[in-house]
């Protein structure tokens, strides 16, 4: 059972962080030279698919993570393991909060501000796009930090 839980946990983390890496690094590089409105449509289309996968991954991570954690070490700042675990959980909570903002606030604002065919994007839309990009990159950085804390946890356990 432990191997299956570990495998599922790692797979969910890879899908979540891998999706962030693809969406925030590789996709923008591949869209260079394409009309900004066309880019936005492509990103939105992909975001819908990645968002669903990300939410499933987060749910799996929460379930498997709670099965894996040593509950007596949770928020135990007297040990390196407990401290590293606390930081990892805090990072993941922040990632989920950013994901909520991206999914439910920015997504709605982008749809409301999408220009009609042939119209230029509004300043509001461009601002939302920059905020969305910054939020996505922040989540990616937090995800990389989570991986770092996973390594620390394995070393001090």
C-alpha positions in Angstrom: 0.0 0.0 0.0 2.8 2.4 0.9 4.4 2.0 -2.6 1.1 2.7 -4.3 0.5 5.8 -2.2 4.0 7.0 -2.9 3.6 6.4 -6.6 0.3 8.2 -6.8 1.7 11.1 -4.7 4.7 11.5 -7.0 2.7 11.1 -10.2 0.2 13.8 -9.0 3.1 16.2 -8.1 4.8 15.6 -11.5 1.5 16.3 -13.3 0.9 19.5 -11.3 4.4 20.9 -11.4 5.0 19.7 -15.0 1.8 21.5 -16.1 3.0 24.6 -14.4 6.4 24.3 -16.1 4.9 23.7 -19.5 2.3 26.5 -19.2 4.7 29.1 -17.9 7.9 28.3 -19.7 7.5 26.1 -22.8 4.2 27.4 -24.1 5.1 31.1 -24.1 8.3 30.2 -26.0 6.4 28.3 -28.6 3.8 31.1 -29.1 6.3 33.8 -29.9 5.5 35.5 -33.2 1.8 34.7 -32.9 -0.8 37.4 -32.6 -1.4 38.3 -28.9 -5.1 37.7 -29.1 -4.6 34.4 -30.8 -2.0 33.5 -28.0 -4.6 34.4 -25.4 -7.2 32.1 -27.0 -4.7 29.3 -27.2 -3.6 29.8 -23.6 -7.2 29.9 -22.4 -8.1 26.7 -24.2 -5.1 24.9 -22.8 -5.6 26.4 -19.3 -9.1 24.8 -19.1 -7.5 21.4 -19.7 -4.5 21.9 -17.5 -6.7 23.4 -14.7 -8.9 20.3 -14.5 -5.8 18.1 -14.3 -4.2 20.4 -11.8 -7.3 20.3 -9.5 -7.4 16.5 -9.7 -3.7 16.4 -8.9 -4.1 18.7 -5.9 -6.9 16.5 -4.5 -4.8 13.4 -5.0 -1.8 15.1 -3.3 -3.9 16.1 -0.3 -5.3 12.6 0.2 -2.0 10.8 -0.4 0.0 13.4 1.6 -2.3 13.0 4.6 -1.8 9.2 4.3 2.0 9.6 4.1 2.7 12.2 6.8 3.8 11.3 10.3 1.0 13.2 12.1 2.9 13.6 15.3 5.6 15.5 13.4 3.1 17.9 11.8 4.0 21.4 12.8 6.6 20.1 15.2 9.2 22.8 15.1 11.5 20.9 17.5 12.8 18.6 14.7 14.2 19.3 11.3 11.7 16.9 9.8 8.7 18.8 11.4 10.1 22.1 10.4 10.7 21.1 6.7 7.3 19.5 6.6 5.7 22.7 7.9 7.4 24.8 5.3 6.4 22.3 2.5 2.8 22.4 3.6 2.8 26.2 3.8 4.2 26.4 0.3 1.5 24.0 -1.0 -1.2 25.9 0.7 0.0 29.1 -1.0 0.1 27.3 -4.3 -3.5 26.2 -3.9 -4.6 29.7 -2.9 -2.9 31.1 -6.1 -4.5 28.4 -8.1 -7.9 29.5 -6.7 -7.2 33.1 -7.7 -6.1 32.0 -11.2 -9.0 29.6 -11.8 -11.9 31.6 -10.3 -10.8 35.3 -10.5 -8.5 35.8 -13.4 -10.3 33.3 -15.6 -13.6 35.2 -15.1 -11.9 38.6 -15.6 -10.3 37.5 -18.9 -13.6 36.2 -20.3 -15.3 39.5 -19.3 -12.5 41.6 -21.0 -11.9 39.5 -24.1 -12.1 41.9 -27.1 -14.6 41.4 -29.9 -13.2 40.0 -33.2 -11.0 42.7 -34.9 -10.8 44.8 -31.7 -7.6 45.5 -29.8 -7.2 44.2 -26.3 -8.1 46.7 -23.5 -5.5 47.9 -21.0 -7.5 45.9 -18.4 -7.0 42.7 -20.3 -3.3 43.4 -20.7 -3.0 44.0 -17.0 -4.9 40.8 -16.1 -2.6 38.9 -18.5 0.5 40.3 -16.7 -1.0 39.4 -13.3 -1.8 35.9 -14.5 1.7 35.4 -15.9 3.2 36.6 -12.6 0.9 34.3 -10.6 1.7 31.3 -12.8 5.4 31.9 -12.5 5.1 32.4 -8.7 3.3 29.1 -8.5 6.0 27.4 -10.5 8.8 28.8 -8.2 6.8 27.7 -5.2 6.5 24.2 -6.8 10.2 24.0 -7.3 10.7 25.1 -3.6 8.3 22.3 -2.6 10.5 19.8 -4.4 13.5 21.2 -2.5 11.7 20.7 0.8 10.7 17.1 -0.3 14.5 16.4 -0.7 15.2 18.0 2.7 12.4 15.9 4.4 13.9 12.7 2.9 17.3 13.6 4.1 16.3 14.5 7.7 13.7 11.7 8.2 
